[in-house]
Amino acid sequence: MERLDAPTLAKLAGVKVRARTVMEGVLSGLHKSPHQGQSVEFSEHKEYAPGDELRHLDWKAFGKLDRYYIKRFEHETNLKATLVLDASGSMGYQSGPLSKLEVATTLAGALAYLLIRQQDAAGLSVVTREGFADVPPRAAAGHLHAVLGALESLQPRGGTDLFAAAELLAERVRRGGLVLVFSDLFDDQDDALGRVLALRARRNDVALFHILDPGAGVPLR
């Protein structure tokens, strides 16, 4: 993507994407996991019980309290992120240098770059009323080209159907993932936004990027 050139990516050098909720990945990464294990970040003490690993004994606590306590740490993990992009006709509106779709694809591409750079998996789901296209989440460095290529090729068309997209995502997105939605929310279906946010019920972290153009109206709610 031309808008994600080397100088732009250089500005993102120190940026990291962190999930706000507990993730359930299998690799060591940046995100808190519900599974306890050795990590840099201390979590809590628990009283020693037979079978606990002696190497985690807190001898300072023993010296102060004369009781054995085990140090517990927050194990960090990876996550799978799904970038959900609304490519409906209304996203093609443009009153300035960039259309709403171009703003959304640039933002989604930058986040995909950050996620894959930190060894998290990123995938893409493109939403229109005419269909639903997927690039499955992967963490391989070469996968970024597939995501950016798909974003670059998008053309705005058709109506918005976020409700149907949320239904499909509920089936495809695993529990404890990250869902990033980019849309102008010009959807005339009742409770479309509510259905998207309902993905949080399975401990998914859902973030919504509301894409607007200063020269256009706002969706009715």
LINNORUR-V380887 format. One record per residue. N is the residue number from 1. RES is the residue in three letters. SS is DSSP state (H for helix, E for strand, - for the rest). PSI is psi in radians with two decimals (NA if undefined). D_FIRST is the distance of its C-alpha to the first C-alpha in whole Angstrom. Layout:
n=N res=RES ss=SS psi=PSI d_first=D_FIRST
n=N res=RES ss=SS psi=PSI d_first=D_FIRST
This chain:
n=1 res=MET ss=- psi=2.26 d_first=0
n=2 res=GLU ss=- psi=-0.58 d_first=4
n=3 res=ARG ss=- psi=-0.26 d_first=6
n=4 res=LEU ss=- psi=1.09 d_first=5
n=5 res=ASP ss=- psi=3.09 d_first=7
n=6 res=ALA ss=H psi=-0.78 d_first=11
n=7 res=PRO ss=H psi=-0.65 d_first=13
n=8 res=THR ss=H psi=-0.78 d_first=11
n=9 res=LEU ss=H psi=-0.56 d_first=11
n=10 res=ALA ss=H psi=-0.56 d_first=15
n=11 res=LYS ss=- psi=-0.33 d_first=16
n=12 res=LEU ss=- psi=0.16 d_first=16
n=13 res=ALA ss=- psi=-0.69 d_first=18
n=14 res=GLY ss=- psi=0.15 d_first=21
n=15 res=VAL ss=- psi=2.42 d_first=19
n=16 res=LYS ss=- psi=2.60 d_first=21
n=17 res=VAL ss=- psi=2.10 d_first=20
n=18 res=ARG ss=- psi=2.39 d_first=24
n=19 res=ALA ss=- psi=2.55 d_first=26
n=20 res=ARG ss=- psi=-0.32 d_first=28
n=21 res=THR ss=- psi=2.99 d_first=31
n=22 res=VAL ss=- psi=2.25 d_first=32
n=23 res=MET ss=E psi=2.84 d_first=30
n=24 res=GLU ss=- psi=0.88 d_first=32
n=25 res=GLY ss=- psi=-3.07 d_first=29
n=26 res=VAL ss=- psi=-0.21 d_first=31
n=27 res=LEU ss=- psi=2.84 d_first=29
n=28 res=SER ss=- psi=2.20 d_first=30
n=29 res=GLY ss=- psi=-2.58 d_first=27
n=30 res=LEU ss=- psi=-0.11 d_first=27
n=31 res=HIS ss=E psi=2.46 d_first=28
n=32 res=LYS ss=E psi=2.42 d_first=32
n=33 res=SER ss=E psi=2.68 d_first=33
n=34 res=PRO ss=E psi=-0.17 d_first=37
n=35 res=HIS ss=E psi=2.26 d_first=38
n=36 res=GLN ss=E psi=2.51 d_first=40
n=37 res=GLY ss=- psi=-3.13 d_first=40
n=38 res=GLN ss=- psi=2.26 d_first=40
n=39 res=SER ss=- psi=2.99 d_first=37
n=40 res=VAL ss=- psi=-0.58 d_first=37
n=41 res=GLU ss=- psi=2.07 d_first=37
n=42 res=PHE ss=E psi=2.43 d_first=41
n=43 res=SER ss=E psi=-1.03 d_first=41
n=44 res=GLU ss=E psi=2.97 d_first=45
n=45 res=HIS ss=E psi=2.63 d_first=49
n=46 res=LYS ss=E psi=2.58 d_first=50
n=47 res=GLU ss=E psi=2.42 d_first=54
n=48 res=TYR ss=- psi=2.42 d_first=55
n=49 res=ALA ss=- psi=2.56 d_first=56
n=50 res=PRO ss=- psi=2.29 d_first=57
n=51 res=GLY ss=- psi=-0.34 d_first=54
n=52 res=ASP ss=- psi=2.64 d_first=52
n=53 res=GLU ss=- psi=2.17 d_first=50
n=54 res=LEU ss=H psi=-0.43 d_first=53
n=55 res=ARG ss=H psi=-0.25 d_first=50
n=56 res=HIS ss=H psi=0.13 d_first=48
n=57 res=LEU ss=E psi=2.41 d_first=52
n=58 res=ASP ss=- psi=1.74 d_first=52
n=59 res=TRP ss=H psi=-0.45 d_first=55
n=60 res=LYS ss=H psi=-0.72 d_first=54
n=61 res=ALA ss=H psi=-0.67 d_first=55
n=62 res=PHE ss=H psi=-0.71 d_first=58
n=63 res=GLY ss=H psi=-0.57 d_first=59
n=64 res=LYS ss=H psi=-0.64 d_first=59
n=65 res=LEU ss=H psi=-0.17 d_first=60
n=66 res=ASP ss=- psi=0.59 d_first=62
n=67 res=ARG ss=- psi=2.67 d_first=60
n=68 res=TYR ss=- psi=2.25 d_first=57
n=69 res=TYR ss=E psi=2.55 d_first=53
n=70 res=ILE ss=E psi=2.35 d_first=50
n=71 res=LYS ss=E psi=2.31 d_first=47
n=72 res=ARG ss=E psi=2.51 d_first=44
n=73 res=PHE ss=E psi=2.69 d_first=40
n=74 res=GLU ss=E psi=2.03 d_first=37
n=75 res=HIS ss=E psi=2.29 d_first=35
n=76 res=GLU ss=E psi=2.64 d_first=32
n=77 res=THR ss=E psi=3.03 d_first=29
n=78 res=ASN ss=- psi=3.09 d_first=26
n=79 res=LEU ss=- psi=2.89 d_first=25
n=80 res=LYS ss=E psi=2.19 d_first=22
n=81 res=ALA ss=E psi=2.39 d_first=20
n=82 res=THR ss=E psi=2.08 d_first=19
n=83 res=LEU ss=E psi=2.01 d_first=16
n=84 res=VAL ss=E psi=1.97 d_first=18
n=85 res=LEU ss=E psi=2.16 d_first=16
n=86 res=ASP ss=E psi=1.98 d_first=18
n=87 res=ALA ss=- psi=0.56 d_first=17
n=88 res=SER ss=- psi=2.96 d_first=20
n=89 res=GLY ss=H psi=-0.63 d_first=21
n=90 res=SER ss=H psi=-0.39 d_first=22
n=91 res=MET ss=H psi=-0.18 d_first=18
n=92 res=GLY ss=H psi=-0.06 d_first=17
n=93 res=TYR ss=- psi=2.45 d_first=20
n=94 res=GLN ss=- psi=2.02 d_first=19
n=95 res=SER ss=- psi=-0.13 d_first=21
n=96 res=GLY ss=- psi=-2.69 d_first=19
n=97 res=PRO ss=- psi=-0.42 d_first=16
n=98 res=LEU ss=- psi=2.50 d_first=14
n=99 res=SER ss=- psi=2.93 d_first=15
n=100 res=LYS ss=H psi=-0.67 d_first=16
n=101 res=LEU ss=H psi=-0.68 d_first=13
n=102 res=GLU ss=H psi=-0.67 d_first=10
n=103 res=VAL ss=H psi=-0.79 d_first=12
n=104 res=ALA ss=H psi=-0.76 d_first=13
n=105 res=THR ss=H psi=-0.61 d_first=9
n=106 res=THR ss=H psi=-0.79 d_first=8
n=107 res=LEU ss=H psi=-0.78 d_first=11
n=108 res=ALA ss=H psi=-0.70 d_first=11
n=109 res=GLY ss=H psi=-0.71 d_first=8
n=110 res=ALA ss=H psi=-0.72 d_first=10
n=111 res=LEU ss=H psi=-0.67 d_first=13
n=112 res=ALA ss=H psi=-0.73 d_first=12
n=113 res=TYR ss=H psi=-0.82 d_first=11
n=114 res=LEU ss=H psi=-0.75 d_first=15
n=115 res=LEU ss=H psi=-0.85 d_first=17
n=116 res=ILE ss=H psi=-0.60 d_first=16
n=117 res=ARG ss=H psi=-0.62 d_first=17
n=118 res=GLN ss=- psi=0.32 d_first=20
n=119 res=GLN ss=- psi=0.44 d_first=21
n=120 res=ASP ss=- psi=2.75 d_first=21
n=121 res=ALA ss=E psi=2.37 d_first=19
n=122 res=ALA ss=E psi=2.38 d_first=17
n=123 res=GLY ss=E psi=2.99 d_first=16
n=124 res=LEU ss=E psi=2.34 d_first=15
n=125 res=SER ss=E psi=2.10 d_first=18
n=126 res=VAL ss=E psi=2.25 d_first=17
n=127 res=VAL ss=E psi=2.15 d_first=20
n=128 res=THR ss=E psi=2.90 d_first=22
n=129 res=ARG ss=- psi=-0.34 d_first=25
n=130 res=GLU ss=- psi=-0.27 d_first=25
n=131 res=GLY ss=E psi=-3.05 d_first=24
n=132 res=PHE ss=E psi=1.90 d_first=22
n=133 res=ALA ss=E psi=2.51 d_first=19
n=134 res=ASP ss=E psi=2.49 d_first=19
n=135 res=VAL ss=E psi=1.87 d_first=17
n=136 res=PRO ss=E psi=2.56 d_first=19
n=137 res=PRO ss=E psi=2.30 d_first=19
n=138 res=ARG ss=E psi=2.77 d_first=19
n=139 res=ALA ss=- psi=-0.10 d_first=19
n=140 res=ALA ss=- psi=2.51 d_first=18
n=141 res=ALA ss=- psi=-0.68 d_first=16
n=142 res=GLY ss=- psi=-0.31 d_first=15
n=143 res=HIS ss=H psi=-0.42 d_first=14
n=144 res=LEU ss=H psi=-0.65 d_first=11
n=145 res=HIS ss=H psi=-0.64 d_first=9
n=146 res=ALA ss=H psi=-0.75 d_first=11
n=147 res=VAL ss=H psi=-0.83 d_first=10
n=148 res=LEU ss=H psi=-0.63 d_first=6
n=149 res=GLY ss=H psi=-0.72 d_first=8
n=150 res=ALA ss=H psi=-0.69 d_first=10
n=151 res=LEU ss=H psi=-0.72 d_first=8
n=152 res=GLU ss=H psi=-0.55 d_first=6
n=153 res=SER ss=- psi=-0.07 d_first=10
n=154 res=LEU ss=- psi=2.44 d_first=12
n=155 res=GLN ss=- psi=2.34 d_first=14
n=156 res=PRO ss=- psi=2.33 d_first=17
n=157 res=ARG ss=- psi=2.66 d_first=20
n=158 res=GLY ss=- psi=-3.00 d_first=24
n=159 res=GLY ss=- psi=3.06 d_first=25
n=160 res=THR ss=- psi=2.38 d_first=24
n=161 res=ASP ss=- psi=1.22 d_first=26
n=162 res=LEU ss=H psi=-0.51 d_first=26
n=163 res=PHE ss=H psi=-0.85 d_first=29
n=164 res=ALA ss=H psi=-0.65 d_first=29
n=165 res=ALA ss=H psi=-0.73 d_first=25
n=166 res=ALA ss=H psi=-0.64 d_first=27
n=167 res=GLU ss=H psi=-0.79 d_first=30
n=168 res=LEU ss=H psi=-0.68 d_first=28
n=169 res=LEU ss=H psi=-0.62 d_first=26
n=170 res=ALA ss=H psi=-0.52 d_first=30
n=171 res=GLU ss=H psi=-0.57 d_first=30
n=172 res=ARG ss=H psi=-0.55 d_first=27
n=173 res=VAL ss=- psi=2.21 d_first=26
n=174 res=ARG ss=- psi=2.80 d_first=29
n=175 res=ARG ss=- psi=2.38 d_first=31
n=176 res=GLY ss=- psi=0.53 d_first=30
n=177 res=GLY ss=- psi=-3.13 d_first=26
n=178 res=LEU ss=E psi=2.21 d_first=23
n=179 res=VAL ss=E psi=2.09 d_first=22
n=180 res=LEU ss=E psi=2.04 d_first=19
n=181 res=VAL ss=E psi=2.26 d_first=20
n=182 res=PHE ss=E psi=1.95 d_first=17
n=183 res=SER ss=E psi=2.71 d_first=20
n=184 res=ASP ss=- psi=-0.07 d_first=22
n=185 res=LEU ss=- psi=0.48 d_first=25
n=186 res=PHE ss=- psi=1.26 d_first=26
n=187 res=ASP ss=- psi=2.16 d_first=28
n=188 res=ASP ss=- psi=0.09 d_first=32
n=189 res=GLN ss=- psi=2.44 d_first=33
n=190 res=ASP ss=- psi=2.34 d_first=35
n=191 res=ASP ss=- psi=0.48 d_first=34
n=192 res=ALA ss=H psi=-0.78 d_first=30
n=193 res=LEU ss=H psi=-0.70 d_first=29
n=194 res=GLY ss=H psi=-0.64 d_first=32
n=195 res=ARG ss=H psi=-0.62 d_first=31
n=196 res=VAL ss=H psi=-0.83 d_first=28
n=197 res=LEU ss=H psi=-0.37 d_first=29
n=198 res=ALA ss=H psi=-0.23 d_first=32
n=199 res=LEU ss=H psi=-0.30 d_first=30
n=200 res=ARG ss=H psi=-0.28 d_first=31
n=201 res=ALA ss=H psi=-0.42 d_first=34
n=202 res=ARG ss=H psi=0.51 d_first=33
n=203 res=ARG ss=- psi=0.45 d_first=32
n=204 res=ASN ss=- psi=2.54 d_first=29
n=205 res=ASP ss=E psi=2.01 d_first=27
n=206 res=VAL ss=E psi=2.19 d_first=25
n=207 res=ALA ss=E psi=2.29 d_first=23
n=208 res=LEU ss=E psi=2.19 d_first=22
n=209 res=PHE ss=E psi=1.87 d_first=20
n=210 res=HIS ss=E psi=1.90 d_first=22
n=211 res=ILE ss=- psi=2.06 d_first=19
n=212 res=LEU ss=- psi=2.76 d_first=21
n=213 res=ASP ss=- psi=2.32 d_first=21
n=214 res=PRO ss=- psi=-0.33 d_first=24
n=215 res=GLY ss=- psi=0.02 d_first=25
n=216 res=ALA ss=- psi=2.91 d_first=26
n=217 res=GLY ss=- psi=3.09 d_first=28
n=218 res=VAL ss=- psi=2.66 d_first=28
n=219 res=PRO ss=- psi=2.55 d_first=29
n=220 res=LEU ss=- psi=2.44 d_first=33
n=221 res=ARG ss=- psi=NA d_first=34
